[in-house]
Amino acid sequence: MRTFTLLLIFVLALGATAPGQVALVLDDFAPGIVFNADLPSAAYPVGAPSFIGPLPLPLSGALMPGSFPGGGLAVDPTTSYVYATDGAMITMEPHPAYLPFSPGPPVLIGPVPAPAILGGPITGIDVDPAAGVVWMCDPIGFAPFPLFPPFVALAPPIPFPVATPGGPLTGIAWDGATGSLWFCDAGGAVYNITPGGVPIGPQPVAFVPTAGPPICGIDMNKGVGPGSFPPPFCSAQIPGGMGICITDGVVVYDAIPGVVAPIPLAGPPSLMGGKGLDCGSDFQITAGAAPGGCLSSGAFMLPGLAMPAFVGPGALNALRLTGATPGTAGFLLADICPLPGGLAVGATGEVLGINPLSPGYSLTPVLTDATGNVAFPVGLVVAPPGFQFSFQWAVADPMHPLGYCLSDTVTVTLGLP
């Protein structure tokens, strides 16, 4: 019996890793909601609207709708705080994807006043957790700020050093792999600038023509870039796709190199324009669980992670299961890639997402606790960005034809914080 720990060592030794995370978009269509899309991975080779659908972000519902170009969205994976702004106010609240599995930040913050930079509302926001900095931009400049209010600039604001043919700046993204900043303007132009305000090569770096609303956000796919690896042999995804993402609130575009088609968001299209984009190291879900839950108990199991899957210092995570039958034996099934398309098992509607005949397959026995939960610890401190794996839970169920109830399948790609 191969355990998940052995699988982890096997994959790291091969360097079999791939990009693929989740894009979150704060939009004006539904206050208090973030729309989402799964970026390319072994589970979704060309990306897809998120299987789990839009996520609640209740505190952000207090923000002003229709504030374009004001607005932005960012996630600090080390604390699971989600920052949202309409340009005038900022909210901070727990990442909703992890609340079934971990309590998240203990304090809700905001709405609190957004800072002034050089002129106009805040139009973009992103976090550099390693430096303890949140970067913000307005239509004509940018500056670093502390991670918590009051947001007083840590350095003098920097006027944007080049002309922006597409109009005001509408997004900013910290690139931890290169130590630089990326920006977008409303017309779809993309820029790469040092934190000190020096253009990196000719600008704009790229231009993405769109037929929809104005571009409202940019972010890095944190599993792609220098130091990451190409897709594993078992994945059909295109190497390097969606490394830099921008959005208009309707779809997510590949800014560079533009080899992946735009990915629609899970949620209704924007009517008034979006407010921002974050490409987080979040887990992806593919169908596996029976629609009606486990036969014996009716329990509907939710799989996921304890926190975003970032690498480096503090990256102590856990593969999680909640909602299972308490005090019951089961297994953690894992592999480098999920089984393409899955395999239907019987008439329950369940889908086996992990291939037991794969050379990377592992099977680890587990036991649910008194509340029906499992937490399988994983240390990701030395793992490289881009490392990818998939897992699924099987919990004993005497009424099930196979003797086990299956969860949905989870695909994880590690990213820089």
C-alpha positions as CSV (number, residue, x, y, z in Angstrom):
1,M,0.0,0.0,0.0
2,R,1.5,3.3,-1.1
3,T,0.9,6.3,1.1
4,F,0.4,9.9,0.0
5,T,3.8,10.8,1.6
6,L,5.5,8.3,-0.9
7,L,3.6,9.9,-3.8
8,L,4.8,13.4,-2.7
9,I,8.4,12.2,-2.7
10,F,7.9,10.5,-6.1
11,V,6.5,13.6,-7.8
12,L,9.1,15.9,-6.4
13,A,11.8,13.6,-7.6
14,L,10.4,13.6,-11.1
15,G,9.7,17.4,-11.1
16,A,6.3,16.5,-12.5
17,T,4.5,19.8,-11.9
18,A,2.1,22.1,-13.7
19,P,0.3,25.4,-13.6
20,G,-3.3,25.6,-12.7
21,Q,-5.2,27.6,-10.0
22,V,-8.4,29.5,-9.5
23,A,-9.3,33.0,-10.7
24,L,-11.6,35.0,-8.4
25,V,-13.4,38.1,-9.8
26,L,-15.2,40.7,-7.7
27,D,-18.0,41.9,-9.9
28,D,-20.8,44.5,-9.7
29,F,-23.5,42.1,-10.9
30,A,-24.1,40.6,-7.5
31,P,-22.8,42.4,-4.4
32,G,-21.2,40.1,-1.8
33,I,-20.3,37.5,-4.4
34,V,-17.1,36.5,-6.1
35,F,-17.2,34.8,-9.5
36,N,-14.6,32.2,-10.3
37,A,-12.9,30.1,-13.0
38,D,-10.5,27.2,-12.9
39,L,-7.3,28.0,-14.7
40,P,-5.6,25.2,-16.9
41,S,-4.5,22.1,-15.0
42,A,-4.6,18.3,-15.5
43,A,-8.2,18.4,-14.3
44,Y,-9.2,21.3,-16.7
45,P,-6.6,21.4,-19.5
46,V,-8.1,24.5,-21.1
47,G,-9.7,25.9,-17.9
48,A,-13.4,26.1,-17.1
49,P,-16.0,28.0,-15.1
50,S,-15.6,26.8,-11.5
51,F,-17.5,23.6,-10.7
52,I,-18.5,24.8,-7.3
53,G,-19.9,28.1,-8.7
54,P,-19.7,31.6,-7.3
55,L,-18.6,32.1,-3.7
56,P,-20.1,34.3,-0.9
57,L,-18.0,37.3,0.2
58,P,-20.6,39.0,2.5
59,L,-18.6,41.9,3.9
60,S,-17.8,43.1,0.4
61,G,-21.5,43.5,-0.2
62,A,-21.2,46.8,1.6
63,L,-19.1,48.2,-1.2
64,M,-20.5,50.7,-3.7
65,P,-21.7,49.2,-7.0
66,G,-21.0,50.9,-10.3
67,S,-17.7,52.5,-9.1
68,F,-15.6,51.7,-12.2
69,P,-12.7,52.3,-12.6
70,G,-12.5,52.0,-8.8
71,G,-12.1,48.6,-7.3
72,G,-9.8,45.6,-6.7
73,L,-9.5,42.2,-5.2
74,A,-6.6,40.4,-3.5
75,V,-5.9,37.4,-1.3
76,D,-3.2,36.9,1.3
77,P,-2.7,33.1,1.2
78,T,-0.7,33.1,4.4
79,T,-3.7,34.5,6.4
80,S,-6.6,33.6,4.1
81,Y,-7.7,37.3,4.2
82,V,-9.6,38.5,1.1
83,Y,-9.1,42.2,0.4
84,A,-11.9,43.9,-1.6
85,T,-12.3,47.5,-2.5
86,D,-14.6,49.7,-4.5
87,G,-12.0,52.4,-4.7
88,A,-13.2,54.4,-1.7
89,M,-13.5,51.7,1.0
90,I,-11.7,48.4,1.7
91,T,-13.0,45.2,3.4
92,M,-11.0,42.2,4.7
93,E,-12.7,38.9,5.4
94,P,-12.0,35.1,5.4
95,H,-11.6,33.3,2.1
96,P,-14.9,31.5,1.6
97,A,-13.5,28.4,0.0
98,Y,-11.7,27.4,3.2
99,L,-14.4,28.2,5.8
100,P,-15.8,24.6,5.8
101,F,-12.3,23.3,6.7
102,S,-10.7,26.0,8.9
103,P,-12.0,29.0,10.8
104,G,-10.1,31.6,8.8
105,P,-9.0,35.0,10.2
106,P,-10.7,35.7,13.5
107,V,-11.6,39.4,12.8
108,L,-13.6,40.9,10.0
109,I,-12.2,44.3,9.0
110,G,-14.0,47.2,7.3
111,P,-15.3,48.8,5.4
112,V,-12.4,51.1,6.2
113,P,-11.3,54.2,4.1
114,A,-9.0,53.4,1.2
115,P,-5.9,55.6,0.9
116,A,-5.3,58.3,-1.5
117,I,-2.3,57.8,-3.9
118,L,-2.0,60.4,-6.7
119,G,-5.5,61.0,-8.0
120,G,-8.8,59.2,-8.2
121,P,-10.0,56.0,-6.5
122,I,-8.0,52.8,-5.8
123,T,-8.2,50.8,-9.0
124,G,-6.1,47.8,-8.1
125,I,-4.7,45.9,-5.1
126,D,-2.4,42.9,-4.5
127,V,-0.5,41.4,-1.6
128,D,3.2,40.5,-1.2
129,P,3.0,38.5,2.1
130,A,6.7,37.8,2.2
131,A,7.4,41.6,2.5
132,G,4.3,42.3,4.5
133,V,3.1,44.7,1.9
134,V,-0.2,45.3,0.0
135,W,0.4,47.2,-3.3
136,M,-2.3,49.5,-4.5
137,C,-2.7,51.6,-7.6
138,D,-5.0,54.5,-8.7
139,P,-5.6,55.6,-12.3
140,I,-2.1,57.2,-12.6
141,G,0.2,55.8,-9.9
142,F,1.0,53.2,-7.2
143,A,2.4,52.8,-3.8
144,P,3.0,50.1,-1.1
145,F,1.0,49.9,2.1
146,P,0.9,47.8,5.3
147,L,-1.2,44.7,5.4
148,F,-3.7,46.2,7.9
149,P,-5.4,49.5,8.3
150,P,-4.8,52.3,8.7
151,F,-3.4,52.1,5.2
152,V,-0.6,54.7,5.4
153,A,1.8,54.6,2.5
154,L,5.2,52.9,3.3
155,A,6.9,54.9,0.6
156,P,6.2,57.9,-1.5
157,P,3.6,57.3,-4.3
158,I,5.2,56.7,-7.7
159,P,3.6,58.2,-10.9
160,F,3.1,55.6,-13.6
161,P,6.3,56.0,-15.7
162,V,4.7,55.4,-19.2
163,A,1.7,56.5,-21.1
164,T,-1.4,54.3,-20.9
165,P,-3.1,54.3,-24.3
166,G,-6.0,52.2,-22.9
167,G,-7.0,54.8,-20.3
168,P,-6.7,54.6,-16.5
169,L,-4.8,51.9,-14.7
170,T,-7.3,49.3,-13.5
171,G,-5.2,46.6,-11.9
172,I,-1.9,45.8,-10.2
173,A,-0.2,42.4,-9.5
174,W,2.8,41.5,-7.5
175,D,5.1,38.9,-9.2
176,G,7.0,37.1,-6.5
177,A,9.0,35.1,-9.0
178,T,10.6,38.2,-10.6
179,G,10.2,40.8,-7.8
180,S,8.3,43.1,-10.2
181,L,4.8,44.5,-10.6
182,W,2.3,44.0,-13.5
183,F,-0.4,46.5,-14.4
184,C,-3.3,46.7,-16.8
185,D,-5.3,49.6,-18.1
186,A,-9.0,49.7,-19.0
187,G,-8.3,49.1,-22.7
188,G,-6.4,45.8,-22.2
189,A,-2.7,47.0,-22.3
190,V,-0.3,45.1,-19.9
191,Y,2.8,46.7,-18.3
192,N,5.7,45.3,-16.3
193,I,7.4,47.8,-13.9
194,T,9.9,47.5,-11.0
195,P,8.7,48.4,-7.5
196,G,10.8,51.6,-7.9
197,G,8.9,52.7,-11.0
198,V,11.3,51.6,-13.8
199,P,9.8,50.0,-16.9
200,I,11.1,46.5,-17.7
201,G,11.6,46.6,-21.4
202,P,9.3,48.3,-24.0
203,Q,5.8,49.1,-22.7
204,P,3.1,47.9,-23.0
205,V,4.4,44.3,-22.8
206,A,1.1,43.0,-24.3
207,F,-2.3,44.2,-25.5
208,V,-5.4,42.1,-25.2
209,P,-8.3,43.3,-27.4
210,T,-11.7,42.7,-25.9
211,A,-15.2,43.1,-27.1
212,G,-16.8,43.3,-23.7
213,P,-16.7,45.7,-20.8
214,P,-13.4,47.5,-19.9
215,I,-10.6,45.4,-18.3
216,C,-10.9,45.6,-14.6
217,G,-8.1,43.5,-13.1
218,I,-4.8,41.6,-13.5
219,D,-3.0,39.0,-11.5
220,M,-0.3,36.4,-11.8
221,N,-1.0,32.6,-11.9
222,K,1.3,31.9,-9.0
223,G,2.2,28.4,-10.2
224,V,3.6,29.7,-13.5
225,G,6.9,31.5,-14.1
226,P,10.6,31.3,-13.2
227,G,11.2,28.3,-11.0
228,S,8.1,26.4,-11.8
229,F,7.8,23.3,-14.0
230,P,6.0,22.3,-17.2
231,P,2.8,20.2,-17.1
232,P,3.3,16.6,-16.0
233,F,3.3,13.8,-18.6
234,C,-0.3,12.9,-17.7
235,S,-1.8,16.4,-18.3
236,A,-3.1,17.7,-21.7
237,Q,-2.8,21.3,-20.7
238,I,-0.6,23.8,-22.7
239,P,2.6,24.7,-20.9
240,G,2.7,28.3,-19.7
241,G,-0.9,29.0,-20.4
242,M,-2.6,31.7,-18.3
243,G,0.6,32.8,-16.7
244,I,-0.6,36.4,-16.5
245,C,-4.4,36.8,-16.4
246,I,-6.7,39.8,-16.9
247,T,-10.4,40.1,-16.8
248,D,-13.3,42.3,-17.9
249,G,-15.7,40.7,-15.4
250,V,-17.1,38.3,-18.0
251,V,-14.2,36.1,-18.8
252,V,-10.5,35.6,-17.8
253,Y,-8.0,36.3,-20.6
254,D,-4.5,35.0,-21.1
255,A,-2.4,38.1,-21.4
256,I,1.0,36.5,-22.2
257,P,1.5,34.5,-24.4
258,G,-2.2,34.3,-25.3
259,V,-2.2,30.6,-26.2
260,V,-5.3,29.7,-24.1
261,A,-8.8,30.8,-25.1
262,P,-10.6,33.1,-22.7
263,I,-12.2,31.2,-19.8
264,P,-15.8,32.1,-18.8
265,L,-16.5,32.8,-15.1
266,A,-18.9,30.8,-13.0
267,G,-21.6,33.4,-12.7
268,P,-23.8,35.7,-14.7
269,P,-21.9,38.1,-17.0
270,S,-21.2,41.6,-15.7
271,L,-23.6,44.3,-16.5
272,M,-21.7,47.2,-15.0
273,G,-18.1,46.1,-15.1
274,G,-15.9,44.3,-12.6
275,K,-13.8,45.4,-9.7
276,G,-10.8,43.2,-9.6
277,L,-9.1,39.8,-10.1
278,D,-7.0,37.4,-7.9
279,C,-5.4,34.2,-9.2
280,G,-5.1,32.2,-5.9
281,S,-3.4,28.9,-5.0
282,D,-6.9,27.5,-4.5
283,F,-8.1,23.9,-5.0
284,Q,-10.1,22.8,-8.0
285,I,-13.1,20.4,-7.8
286,T,-14.4,17.9,-10.3
287,A,-17.5,15.8,-9.8
288,G,-17.2,12.6,-7.8
289,A,-19.8,12.6,-5.0
290,A,-23.2,11.0,-5.3
291,P,-25.8,13.8,-5.8
292,G,-27.9,12.5,-2.9
293,G,-25.0,11.9,-0.5
294,C,-23.8,8.7,1.1
295,L,-26.4,5.9,1.0
296,S,-26.1,4.8,4.7
297,S,-26.1,8.2,6.4
298,G,-27.2,10.7,3.7
299,A,-24.0,12.6,4.5
300,F,-22.6,14.8,1.8
301,M,-18.8,15.0,2.0
302,L,-16.9,18.1,1.2
303,P,-13.2,17.8,0.3
304,G,-10.7,20.6,0.2
305,L,-7.7,22.2,1.9
306,A,-7.2,23.9,5.2
307,M,-5.7,27.0,3.5
308,P,-4.4,28.2,0.1
309,A,-1.7,25.9,-1.3
310,F,1.3,28.3,-1.1
311,V,4.9,27.2,-0.8
312,G,7.8,28.4,1.4
313,P,8.0,29.4,5.1
314,G,4.8,28.7,7.0
315,A,3.4,26.4,4.3
316,L,2.0,23.8,6.7
317,N,-1.3,22.7,5.2
318,A,-3.8,19.8,5.4
319,L,-5.9,17.8,3.0
320,R,-9.4,18.0,4.5
321,L,-12.6,16.2,4.4
322,T,-15.7,17.3,6.3
323,G,-19.3,16.1,6.5
324,A,-18.5,12.3,6.5
325,T,-20.0,9.7,8.8
326,P,-18.3,10.1,12.2
327,G,-15.8,7.5,13.4
328,T,-15.6,5.6,10.1
329,A,-12.7,4.1,8.3
330,G,-11.8,5.2,4.8
331,F,-9.0,5.9,2.4
332,L,-7.2,8.9,0.9
333,L,-6.7,8.2,-2.8
334,A,-4.1,10.4,-4.6
335,D,-2.1,10.7,-7.8
336,I,-0.2,13.2,-9.9
337,C,-3.2,13.7,-12.2
338,P,-6.9,12.9,-11.9
339,L,-8.4,10.2,-14.1
340,P,-9.4,12.0,-17.3
341,G,-13.2,12.2,-17.4
342,G,-13.5,10.0,-14.3
343,L,-15.1,6.6,-14.2
344,A,-18.7,6.2,-13.2
345,V,-19.1,3.6,-10.4
346,G,-22.6,2.0,-10.3
347,A,-25.9,3.7,-10.2
348,T,-25.2,6.1,-7.4
349,G,-23.9,8.8,-9.6
350,E,-20.4,8.7,-8.1
351,V,-17.3,9.1,-10.2
352,L,-13.9,7.6,-9.4
353,G,-11.5,10.5,-10.1
354,I,-8.2,8.7,-9.2
355,N,-6.8,5.9,-11.4
356,P,-5.8,2.9,-9.2
357,L,-3.8,1.5,-12.1
358,S,-1.6,4.6,-12.5
359,P,2.1,4.3,-11.5
360,G,1.7,7.4,-9.3
361,Y,-1.4,6.1,-7.4
362,S,-1.3,6.0,-3.6
363,L,-3.8,4.7,-1.1
364,T,-3.6,5.8,2.6
365,P,-5.9,4.5,5.3
366,V,-7.7,7.2,7.4
367,L,-10.4,7.4,10.1
368,T,-13.0,10.2,10.4
369,D,-13.2,11.9,13.8
370,A,-16.2,12.3,16.0
371,T,-17.6,15.1,13.8
372,G,-17.0,13.3,10.5
373,N,-13.8,15.2,9.6
374,V,-10.4,14.2,8.4
375,A,-7.3,16.4,8.4
376,F,-4.2,14.8,6.6
377,P,-1.2,17.2,7.2
378,V,1.1,18.1,4.4
379,G,4.2,20.2,4.7
380,L,4.8,22.3,1.5
381,V,7.7,24.4,2.8
382,V,10.3,23.0,0.3
383,A,7.9,22.1,-2.5
384,P,8.4,24.0,-5.8
385,P,5.7,26.3,-7.2
386,G,3.7,24.5,-9.9
387,F,3.8,21.1,-8.1
388,Q,0.4,19.5,-8.8
389,F,-1.5,16.5,-7.4
390,S,-5.1,15.3,-7.1
391,F,-6.9,13.4,-4.4
392,Q,-10.3,11.9,-3.5
393,W,-11.7,10.4,-0.3
394,A,-13.5,7.1,0.1
395,V,-15.3,6.4,3.4
396,A,-16.9,3.1,4.3
397,D,-20.6,2.8,3.6
398,P,-22.2,-0.6,4.1
399,M,-25.2,0.2,1.8
400,H,-22.9,1.2,-1.1
401,P,-22.4,-1.4,-3.8
402,L,-18.7,-0.9,-3.6
403,G,-18.7,-0.6,0.2
404,Y,-17.4,3.0,0.1
405,C,-18.9,6.4,-0.5
406,L,-16.8,8.7,-2.7
407,S,-16.2,12.5,-2.4
408,D,-15.6,14.9,-5.3
409,T,-12.0,14.9,-6.6
410,V,-9.7,17.8,-5.7
411,T,-6.8,19.0,-7.9
412,V,-4.2,21.2,-6.2
413,T,-1.4,23.3,-7.7
414,L,1.1,25.0,-5.4
415,G,2.0,28.6,-5.9
416,L,4.2,31.3,-4.5
417,P,2.6,33.3,-1.7
